[in-house]
Amino acid sequence: MSRIPDSAPSEPSNFDHLPILTAYTVCDGDGTHVIDDCTDRFRERLGRCRSTLVGHPLEQFYETDGVPEPSADRDRGRDRTPRSDGGDSVPADGSMPGPGSAVASAGDRGGGWQPAAAERALVAADGRLIHTVAESIPRQERDGYVVVHVDVTRRKRREKQVAALNRLLRHNVRNDLNLLRGHVRTLRDHGDEPVFAAADVIGRIADRWLGLAETGRKLERLSRNVSPRAVTVSNLGSAVRAAVERDSPEGTVAVEFDGVAPDREVSEQWYAPLVELCENGIKHAVAEQNGSATVTVTVSAADRPGWIAIAVADEGPGIPAEERATLLGDAETPLRHGSGLGLWLVRFVVEQFGGCVAVRDRDPAGSVVELTVPVAHGE
């Protein structure tokens, strides 16, 4: 098993391109962790020379909080030297990490030590904050830590940008579109036929963008909240049918099982993409047929052990090639017919679970979208 070195590597490694900033500390008599060495990436990211880092307390370069402590198994009954803050440090008998290694491997630890990830913001020389997720690993040769920081600054920045865009979409755009719909209703009461036709076009555009805004909210919730709950495919199908038939009264959802027990369990995360596929199929089938429509959800066995297939078949005009590309992840395509963002939602969940999507035409008309879904707990 490979081990983390006790000191900074002198030669470039295959991991130098990763956003990992590592500092090596020694613990002085006051319990302060002083930087003993650091990697070039740590130094370069902070914009500091080695002399301004080595010999200085590591916590001096954090915005708040101190050096993250490794978690410890306090049930092991091993004596530990107390820290100045009253917590636990590495074992006083020096038996962990194991002899002959700079940092104990999983086998050496025997369950007595586990890394504890903590958020820490490093302060660069110019005052910029470098957001990281940090873990401390006890060193063997001396009393100190290897503190590994994974730089997540770009991710934090993207999260803030996405949150700002979502707020804009959710509040400003939705409010303006609802206001626009109110004026559309007034224009539709106008006796002039061209005015009525223009109002109808404006109303359809406003409705489409309101739908996109709502799908954007669903995407945000799915990305922020990954539910650990599992539900039976029977309950999942019932919930999808109830939601779709409530919001699309002109449509009907039929749920069928083909060789799969209805009590098999899957993540409840599949609820949102299945609702999206059913609503999308009903909407386009109704527009094509100018009447009612039915979508059929079929749960069957998949080729992969521990997985099932859930197929949604509709009676619509078929999924255009550019929208199939969006669904299959082949390309990022412009939004078409108001369904593009919904198909991104489906693809987002599929990619979360490492599943796959297949799309085929249905005879005599319509499309079938099949999702390969993992059974919960690998059952």
C-alpha positions as CSV (number, residue, x, y, z in Angstrom):
1,M,0.0,0.0,0.0
2,S,1.4,3.4,-0.9
3,R,2.1,5.8,1.9
4,I,2.0,9.6,2.2
5,P,5.6,10.9,2.5
6,D,6.7,12.4,5.8
7,S,8.2,15.4,4.0
8,A,7.6,17.2,0.8
9,P,8.7,15.3,-2.3
10,S,11.9,16.7,-3.9
11,E,10.9,15.5,-7.4
12,P,7.7,16.2,-9.3
13,S,5.0,13.6,-9.0
14,N,2.1,12.5,-11.2
15,F,-0.2,14.4,-8.8
16,D,1.4,17.8,-9.2
17,H,-1.4,19.0,-11.5
18,L,-4.1,18.4,-8.9
19,P,-5.3,21.3,-6.8
20,I,-3.8,19.8,-3.6
21,L,-1.8,22.1,-1.3
22,T,0.2,20.3,1.4
23,A,1.9,21.7,4.5
24,Y,4.0,19.6,7.0
25,T,4.0,20.7,10.6
26,V,5.9,20.1,13.8
27,C,4.3,20.7,17.2
28,D,6.3,23.0,19.5
29,G,6.2,22.9,23.3
30,D,3.1,25.1,23.4
31,G,1.1,22.8,21.2
32,T,1.4,25.1,18.2
33,H,1.7,23.5,14.7
34,V,4.6,25.2,13.0
35,I,5.2,24.7,9.3
36,D,8.3,22.4,8.8
37,D,8.0,22.1,5.0
38,C,5.4,22.6,2.3
39,T,4.9,21.7,-1.4
40,D,5.7,24.1,-4.1
41,R,2.0,24.3,-5.0
42,F,1.1,25.3,-1.4
43,R,3.7,28.1,-1.6
44,E,2.8,29.2,-5.1
45,R,-1.0,29.3,-4.4
46,L,-0.4,31.5,-1.4
47,G,1.9,33.7,-3.4
48,R,4.6,33.5,-0.7
49,C,8.2,32.5,-0.6
50,R,9.3,29.5,1.5
51,S,11.1,31.7,4.1
52,T,7.8,33.4,5.0
53,L,6.1,30.0,5.5
54,V,8.6,27.7,7.1
55,G,9.0,28.3,10.8
56,H,5.7,30.1,11.1
57,P,2.5,28.7,12.7
58,L,0.2,27.2,10.1
59,E,-2.9,28.7,11.7
60,Q,-1.4,32.1,11.0
61,F,-2.3,31.6,7.3
62,Y,-5.9,30.6,8.0
63,E,-8.7,33.2,7.9
64,T,-10.4,31.7,10.9
65,D,-10.1,28.6,13.1
66,G,-7.0,26.6,13.7
67,V,-5.2,23.6,12.2
68,P,-7.8,20.8,11.7
69,E,-7.4,17.9,14.0
70,P,-7.6,14.3,12.9
71,S,-10.6,12.5,14.4
72,A,-9.8,9.7,16.8
73,D,-11.5,6.6,18.0
74,R,-11.9,7.4,21.6
75,D,-13.2,3.9,22.4
76,R,-9.8,2.3,21.8
77,G,-8.8,2.9,25.4
78,R,-5.4,4.2,24.4
79,D,-3.7,7.0,26.3
80,R,-3.3,10.2,24.4
81,T,-1.3,13.3,25.1
82,P,-3.6,16.3,25.8
83,R,-3.7,19.3,23.6
84,S,-3.6,22.8,24.9
85,D,-7.3,23.1,24.0
86,G,-8.3,20.1,26.1
87,G,-8.8,17.7,23.1
88,D,-7.0,14.6,22.1
89,S,-3.8,14.4,20.2
90,V,-1.9,11.4,18.8
91,P,-1.3,8.4,21.1
92,A,1.3,9.1,23.8
93,D,2.8,5.7,23.4
94,G,3.8,6.5,19.8
95,S,2.4,3.2,18.6
96,M,0.2,4.9,15.9
97,P,1.1,5.6,13.2
98,G,2.8,2.2,12.8
99,P,6.6,1.8,12.8
100,G,8.5,2.2,9.6
101,S,6.0,4.6,7.9
102,A,5.7,8.3,7.9
103,V,1.9,8.2,8.1
104,A,0.0,5.1,9.2
105,S,-1.8,3.2,6.5
106,A,-5.4,2.0,7.0
107,G,-4.1,-1.4,8.2
108,D,-1.7,0.2,10.7
109,R,-4.4,2.4,12.2
110,G,-6.6,-0.5,13.1
111,G,-9.6,1.8,13.1
112,G,-8.0,4.1,15.7
113,W,-7.6,7.1,13.4
114,Q,-9.7,8.5,10.6
115,P,-9.1,11.7,8.7
116,A,-11.6,14.5,9.5
117,A,-12.3,16.9,6.6
118,A,-12.8,20.5,7.6
119,E,-13.3,23.7,5.6
120,R,-10.4,26.1,5.9
121,A,-9.8,29.4,4.0
122,L,-6.1,30.1,3.4
123,V,-5.1,33.8,3.1
124,A,-2.8,34.5,0.1
125,A,-0.1,37.2,0.3
126,D,-2.3,39.7,-1.6
127,G,-5.3,39.0,0.8
128,R,-7.3,36.7,-1.5
129,L,-9.0,33.8,0.2
130,I,-8.2,30.3,-1.0
131,H,-11.1,28.0,0.0
132,T,-10.1,24.5,0.8
133,V,-11.2,21.2,2.4
134,A,-8.4,20.2,4.7
135,E,-7.5,16.9,6.4
136,S,-4.7,16.4,9.0
137,I,-2.7,13.2,9.1
138,P,-0.4,12.5,12.1
139,R,3.3,12.2,11.1
140,Q,5.3,9.3,12.4
141,E,8.8,10.6,12.6
142,R,7.9,13.6,14.7
143,D,5.1,15.2,16.6
144,G,3.1,17.0,13.8
145,Y,0.7,16.7,10.9
146,V,0.7,16.4,7.2
147,V,-2.1,18.8,6.4
148,V,-3.6,18.2,3.0
149,H,-5.7,21.0,1.5
150,V,-7.9,20.4,-1.5
151,D,-8.4,23.8,-3.3
152,V,-12.2,24.3,-3.9
153,T,-12.0,28.0,-4.6
154,R,-13.3,27.7,-8.1
155,R,-16.1,25.4,-7.0
156,K,-17.1,27.9,-4.3
157,R,-17.1,30.7,-6.9
158,R,-19.3,28.7,-9.3
159,E,-21.7,27.8,-6.5
160,K,-22.2,31.5,-5.7
161,Q,-22.6,32.4,-9.4
162,V,-25.2,29.6,-9.8
163,A,-27.0,30.7,-6.6
164,A,-27.1,34.3,-7.9
165,L,-28.5,33.2,-11.3
166,N,-31.1,31.0,-9.7
167,R,-32.2,33.8,-7.5
168,L,-32.5,36.0,-10.5
169,L,-34.4,33.4,-12.4
170,R,-36.6,32.5,-9.5
171,H,-37.6,36.0,-8.4
172,N,-36.9,38.8,-10.9
173,V,-37.7,36.8,-14.1
174,R,-40.7,35.0,-12.6
175,N,-42.2,38.2,-11.2
176,D,-41.8,40.0,-14.6
177,L,-43.3,37.0,-16.5
178,N,-46.3,36.8,-14.2
179,L,-46.8,40.5,-14.7
180,L,-46.6,40.0,-18.4
181,R,-49.2,37.2,-18.3
182,G,-51.6,39.6,-16.6
183,H,-51.3,42.1,-19.4
184,V,-51.7,39.2,-21.9
185,R,-55.1,38.4,-20.4
186,T,-56.1,42.1,-20.9
187,L,-54.9,42.1,-24.5
188,R,-56.8,38.8,-25.2
189,D,-60.1,40.7,-24.3
190,H,-59.3,43.2,-27.0
191,G,-61.7,42.9,-30.0
192,D,-58.9,43.4,-32.6
193,E,-57.9,40.0,-34.1
194,P,-54.2,40.9,-34.7
195,V,-53.9,42.1,-31.1
196,F,-55.5,38.9,-29.8
197,A,-53.1,36.8,-32.0
198,A,-50.1,38.8,-30.7
199,A,-51.2,38.3,-27.1
200,D,-51.6,34.6,-27.7
201,V,-48.0,34.4,-28.9
202,I,-46.7,36.5,-26.0
203,G,-48.6,34.3,-23.6
204,R,-47.1,31.1,-24.9
205,I,-43.6,32.5,-24.7
206,A,-44.2,33.6,-21.1
207,D,-45.7,30.2,-20.2
208,R,-42.7,28.4,-21.7
209,W,-40.2,30.5,-19.8
210,L,-42.1,30.2,-16.5
211,G,-41.8,26.4,-17.1
212,L,-38.1,26.7,-17.7
213,A,-37.7,28.7,-14.5
214,E,-39.6,26.0,-12.5
215,T,-37.3,23.3,-14.0
216,G,-34.3,25.4,-13.1
217,R,-35.5,25.4,-9.5
218,K,-35.8,21.6,-9.6
219,L,-32.3,21.3,-10.9
220,E,-31.0,23.5,-8.1
221,R,-32.8,21.4,-5.5
222,L,-31.5,18.2,-7.0
223,S,-27.9,19.5,-7.0
224,R,-28.1,20.8,-3.4
225,N,-30.1,18.0,-1.8
226,V,-29.2,14.4,-2.6
227,S,-31.8,12.4,-0.8
228,P,-30.6,9.1,0.8
229,R,-34.1,7.8,0.9
230,A,-35.1,4.7,-1.0
231,V,-38.7,3.9,-2.2
232,T,-40.3,0.9,-3.8
233,V,-40.8,1.2,-7.5
234,S,-44.5,0.6,-6.9
235,N,-44.7,3.7,-4.7
236,L,-42.5,5.6,-7.0
237,G,-44.8,4.8,-10.0
238,S,-47.9,5.8,-8.0
239,A,-46.3,9.1,-6.9
240,V,-45.3,9.9,-10.5
241,R,-48.7,9.0,-11.8
242,A,-50.5,11.2,-9.2
243,A,-48.3,14.2,-9.8
244,V,-48.5,14.1,-13.6
245,E,-52.2,13.5,-13.8
246,R,-52.8,16.3,-11.3
247,D,-50.8,18.8,-13.3
248,S,-51.7,17.4,-16.8
249,P,-55.4,16.5,-16.6
250,E,-55.5,15.7,-20.3
251,G,-53.0,12.9,-19.8
252,T,-53.0,9.5,-18.2
253,V,-50.0,7.5,-16.8
254,A,-50.1,3.7,-16.9
255,V,-47.5,1.8,-14.7
256,E,-46.6,-1.7,-15.6
257,F,-44.1,-4.3,-14.2
258,D,-42.4,-6.8,-16.5
259,G,-40.5,-9.4,-14.5
260,V,-39.6,-7.0,-11.7
261,A,-41.1,-7.2,-8.2
262,P,-43.0,-4.0,-7.3
263,D,-41.3,-3.9,-3.9
264,R,-37.7,-3.5,-5.3
265,E,-36.3,-0.2,-4.0
266,V,-34.6,2.7,-5.8
267,S,-33.6,6.2,-4.8
268,E,-36.4,8.7,-4.6
269,Q,-34.2,11.0,-6.8
270,W,-35.7,9.2,-9.8
271,Y,-39.1,10.9,-9.1
272,A,-38.2,14.2,-10.7
273,P,-36.8,12.8,-14.1
274,L,-39.7,10.4,-14.4
275,V,-42.3,13.2,-13.9
276,E,-40.4,15.3,-16.4
277,L,-40.4,12.5,-19.1
278,C,-44.1,11.8,-18.5
279,E,-45.2,15.4,-18.6
280,N,-43.0,16.0,-21.7
281,G,-44.5,13.0,-23.5
282,I,-48.1,14.1,-22.6
283,K,-47.6,17.7,-23.6
284,H,-46.3,16.9,-27.1
285,A,-48.7,14.0,-27.7
286,V,-51.7,16.3,-26.8
287,A,-50.3,19.0,-29.1
288,E,-49.9,16.5,-31.9
289,Q,-53.3,14.8,-31.5
290,N,-55.3,17.7,-30.2
291,G,-56.8,15.6,-27.5
292,S,-56.0,13.3,-24.6
293,A,-52.8,11.2,-24.4
294,T,-51.4,8.3,-22.4
295,V,-47.8,7.6,-21.4
296,T,-46.8,4.1,-20.2
297,V,-44.1,3.5,-17.6
298,T,-42.7,0.0,-17.7
299,V,-40.4,-1.4,-15.1
300,S,-38.3,-4.4,-16.3
301,A,-35.1,-6.2,-15.7
302,A,-31.8,-4.7,-16.9
303,D,-28.8,-6.5,-18.4
304,R,-26.7,-5.3,-15.4
305,P,-27.0,-7.2,-12.1
306,G,-28.4,-5.0,-9.4
307,W,-30.0,-2.6,-11.9
308,I,-33.5,-2.3,-13.4
309,A,-34.8,-0.5,-16.5
310,I,-37.6,2.1,-16.4
311,A,-39.0,3.0,-19.8
312,V,-41.4,5.9,-20.5
313,A,-43.3,5.4,-23.8
314,D,-45.4,8.2,-25.3
315,E,-47.7,8.7,-28.3
316,G,-46.2,12.0,-29.5
317,P,-44.4,13.1,-32.6
318,G,-41.0,11.7,-31.5
319,I,-38.0,13.4,-29.9
320,P,-36.0,15.6,-32.4
321,A,-32.4,14.6,-33.0
322,E,-31.0,17.7,-31.3
323,E,-33.0,17.0,-28.2
324,R,-31.9,13.4,-28.2
325,A,-28.4,14.6,-28.2
326,T,-29.1,16.7,-25.1
327,L,-30.7,13.7,-23.4
328,L,-27.9,11.3,-24.3
329,G,-25.2,13.8,-23.4
330,D,-23.7,13.9,-26.9
331,A,-23.9,17.7,-27.2
332,E,-25.1,20.9,-25.6
333,T,-27.9,22.0,-27.8
334,P,-30.2,25.1,-27.8
335,L,-33.5,24.8,-26.0
336,R,-36.2,23.6,-28.4
337,H,-40.0,23.4,-27.8
338,G,-39.5,24.3,-24.1
339,S,-38.3,20.8,-23.2
340,G,-34.5,21.2,-23.4
341,L,-34.0,22.1,-19.8
342,G,-36.2,19.2,-18.6
343,L,-34.1,16.8,-20.6
344,W,-31.0,18.3,-18.9
345,L,-32.6,17.5,-15.6
346,V,-33.1,13.9,-16.7
347,R,-29.5,13.6,-17.8
348,F,-28.3,15.2,-14.6
349,V,-29.9,12.6,-12.4
350,V,-28.7,9.7,-14.7
351,E,-25.1,10.9,-14.4
352,Q,-25.4,11.2,-10.6
353,F,-26.0,7.5,-10.5
354,G,-23.7,6.3,-13.3
355,G,-26.7,5.1,-15.2
356,C,-27.5,5.3,-18.9
357,V,-30.3,6.5,-21.2
358,A,-31.5,4.9,-24.4
359,V,-34.0,6.5,-26.8
360,R,-35.9,4.7,-29.5
361,D,-38.9,5.3,-31.7
362,R,-42.2,3.6,-30.8
363,D,-44.4,1.8,-33.3
364,P,-46.7,3.2,-34.8
365,A,-45.9,6.6,-33.2
366,G,-44.1,8.2,-30.3
367,S,-40.8,7.6,-28.4
368,V,-39.5,5.4,-25.7
369,V,-37.0,6.8,-23.2
370,E,-35.4,4.0,-21.1
371,L,-33.4,4.8,-17.9
372,T,-31.1,2.2,-16.4
373,V,-31.5,2.6,-12.6
374,P,-29.5,1.0,-9.8
375,V,-31.5,-0.9,-7.2
376,A,-31.0,0.6,-3.7
377,H,-28.5,-1.1,-1.5
378,G,-27.4,-3.3,-4.4
379,E,-30.2,-5.7,-3.8
